[in-house]
């Protein structure tokens, strides 16, 4: 437990550094955007490649993937049911709300949590791949059809192979399963770049908190609250029930499954909303609120389940 608290302390400190840096104007107004882009295209792929190339894939692609899938589908499905019964939102906004309830931030927050709290970035890899290869294309197809009445099949099908984190993950997996032993000199540049991944994304997130004001009047508070509650409370609970009673996970494996489900809504959800110009305020507020609530939720999960 002491190690878990230390991990959260490290994460909180780096986020605070990013917040203070933005308040002081360090890096200028585009600093969060620049840091996120560098992390997305350079440092995060480097970290994932090295981690997966050296990982035990039996651990990476195990029941953790099934638990993550079940928790996401149940949480998103509950939002769809609530929307149909109470909110009556249009299809694009309903899709954004469902993503907000079940699409976790496996990149910006997931990687730091996996590294400093769970002990290895490999834990987050199956969730990241599941979302980017399965959930994101499905959601984008729905948004294409419901927002524009048409669908760009080529864009949907090629999205996974245009994502640098998926490419790096697949390459790492191929190196691992092939049994090829690469020299340390090959890994060292990737290790150096990957070492910058966590600080960059945490500082960028801290910078993004400056000036945020969620739940402004007129943004549809009920769907926002529903997504936040489902993501922050229901999804970790479903993950615990599935992991413990359906798959019999215990110890570190159980802790990892629930902690990953407790991650906040991914910033990709806001990017999807902005791209289609539907549910933008809803997505922004859900991302921010779930991120704020994820801290106490993860601490409770750690207190109850950390080995």
Secondary structure, DSSP 8 states (H G I E B T S, - for coil): -HHHHHHHHHHHHHHHHHHHHHHTTTT-TTHHHHHHHHIIIIIHHHHHHHHHHTS-HHHHTSHHHHHHHHHHHHHHHHHHHHIIIII---HHHHHHHHHHHH-B-TTTTHHHHIIIIIS-THHHHHHHHHIIIIIHHHHHHHHHHHHHS---HHHHHHTGGG-HHHHHHHHHHHHHHHT----HHHHHHHHHHHTTHHHHHHHHHHHHTTT---S-TTS-HHHHHHHHHIIIIIHHHHHHHIIIIIS---HHHHHHHHHHHTS-B-HHHHHHHHHHTSSHHHHHHHHHHHHHHHHHHHHHHHHHH--
